[in-house]
Amino acid sequence: MARMMSDPLVVGRVIGEVVDPFTPNVKMAVTYNSNKQVFNGHELFPSAVTHKPKVEVHGGDMRSFFTLVMTDPDVPGPSDPYLREHLHWIVTDIPGTTDATFGKEVVSYEMPRPNIGIHRFVFLLFKQKRRNTVMSTPRSRDKFNTRKFAEDSELGLPVAAVFFNCQRETAARRR
C-alpha cells in the first residue's frame, strides 16, 4: 500500500481518472526532440511537444504487439474537465522490442494545446492479445474514454504509463 501512495500515477490521479490500478510490467520510454524524456509529473512546454515523440518499448518480445494511447483528461480545464478525455494519438500493432514508428498510426498525433490551467498528457501502453486486435477507431477525439476503448479492443489494463504536465506558454516567458 505504501508503494501505491507514492506512485506518481496515483498522486497524479492518472490511476482513478483515466485507468484502473495496474501493475506496470513493460518499460516504455517517451522522448521528445531526441533529448527530452518524459517523466511522471514533469512539465514540458507546448513548444517542446509539437512533433510526435519517439516511444520505445522494452520488455516485450517479437511475438507481442502493443497499442499506445495518448490522452488529455483535463479538457477544457483541470478544475472542470467536463470534456474529458481528449484523444491525442493512437498507434497499434507496435512490435514488442521496437518503437512506435514500427506500429500502425490509426489516430495521428495532435500536439498539446492547453488553454486553461495545467493539463496532464498521458501515454498508456496496452499489450494486445494478437496483431490487428484494434479494429474500431474513435469517431472523435473529444470525450474519448480510455477504459472503454481498451475494453472494446480487448486490451485489458495498461502495461506501462507515463504522463507530463503542460500549460500554455505565456507572453511573459518571452526570451
N, C-alpha and C positions, 0 to 999 in steps of 0.2 A: 504494500500500500504506500509506503514511503516513496518508492520509486515513482508511483503514479502522480504524487503531489508535485514532484519536481520535474515531471515530464513536460517539456515546453509545449507539446501538442495539447496537453491538458490545461496548462496555465493559459495558453493562447486560445483556449476554447475551440480549437480545431476538432478535437475529440469532444463530442457532445453536440456541437452545432453543425458540423459537416459530416463527420463519420462517427460510428460507434467505436468503443475501445477495441484496439487490435494490438497484436504483437508484431513489431517490425522484424522481418527475417530475411530481408534482401537489402543490400546497400544501394542507395541512389545518390548520385552527385549531380547537382544542378549548378551550372556555371554560365554566367552572362559575360559576353565580350571576352571570352577566354581567360579572364582573371578574377571575376567577381563570383565566388562561390556563395550559394545561398545557405545560410544557417538560420535555424529556427528563431524567429523574432527579431532578426537584424533588419535594419532599414536599408532599402535601396531606393534611389530616386528614379522617377519615371524616365529621365533621360538615359539611365543606365540599363533600362529593361525594354527598350524599343524593339530590339530584334530578339527572336526566339533564342532561348538558351540552349546550351548543349546539356543533354540529360543522359548520364551514363548509368547503366545497370550493372551491378556487381553481385554475384552470388546466385545468379540463375545458371542455367546450362543451355546448350544449344537446342535442347528439346522443349524449353519453356518459352512462353510468349507472354508479354506484358502489355497492359494498357495504361497510358499516362493521361491523367486529367488535371487541368489547371483551372482553378475556380476562385472567384472572389465572393465570399459570403457577406460582405459589408456594403451592399448596394441598396440605396444610393449613399447611405452613410452609416457608420457603425452604431450610432445611437438609435436609429430606426431603420434597420435593414429590411424593409418590407418587400424589396425586390429580390431578396436572397434566393438563389445564388446567381452570379453572372459567370457564364462559361467563357474561358479564355482560350482553351486549347484541348484537343483530344488527339492522341496518337495511339494506334492499336498495333497489335502483332509485332511488338518490339522483341527481337530475339534476346534470349537471356544473358548474353555476355557482351552486349554491344551498347550502342547509344540510340537515341530516339530517331536519328536520321535513317536508321535501318527499318523503322516501322512505317506504318501507313497513316499519314496525317488525314484524319477524317473531319476534323474541325480545325481550320487554320488558326495560327497564333494571332491573338489580338493583344496589342500592348496595353499594359495597365494605364488607366487614366482616371485616377481617383479625384473626385471633386470635393467631397466633404469629409473631413477627418482622415484618420489613419486607417487604411484598409489592409486586410490580410490577403495575400495571394498564396494559395495553397496548391502544392503539387502532390498528387496522390498516385501511387503506383499500385496497380492491381495485377495479380497473376491470373492469366487466362487458363481455362481448362484445356483448351486446344487452340490452334490457329483459327482465325476467322470466326471467333465467337461473338464479336461485337457487330451485330447486324444493323441495328437501328441507330441512327444518329439523331440528336436532338433537333427539332424543327427550329428552335430559337435558342439564342444564348441567354436570354432573360429567364428568370425564375427556374433555372436549372436545378436539379436535385441530384447530388452525387449519389446518395443512398439508393434512390430509385433507379438511376442509370446503372449502378453496379448490380442491383437486383435484376433488372430487365436483361442485362447482358451476362448474367450468371458469373459475376466476378468475385462475389463474396466480399470479405473485408480487405482493406488495403494491406500490402506487404511492406510498404515504405511510404513516408510522407515527410514533407518539409515545407515551411512557409516563411515568407518575408513580409515585412510591413512596408507600406508605401503611401506617401501622401503627396498632394500637389506641390510642385516646386513653386515657391512664391517669388515675386519680383524682388523681394528683399534679399534673395540669395544671389543676386547678380554678381558675377566676378568682377 
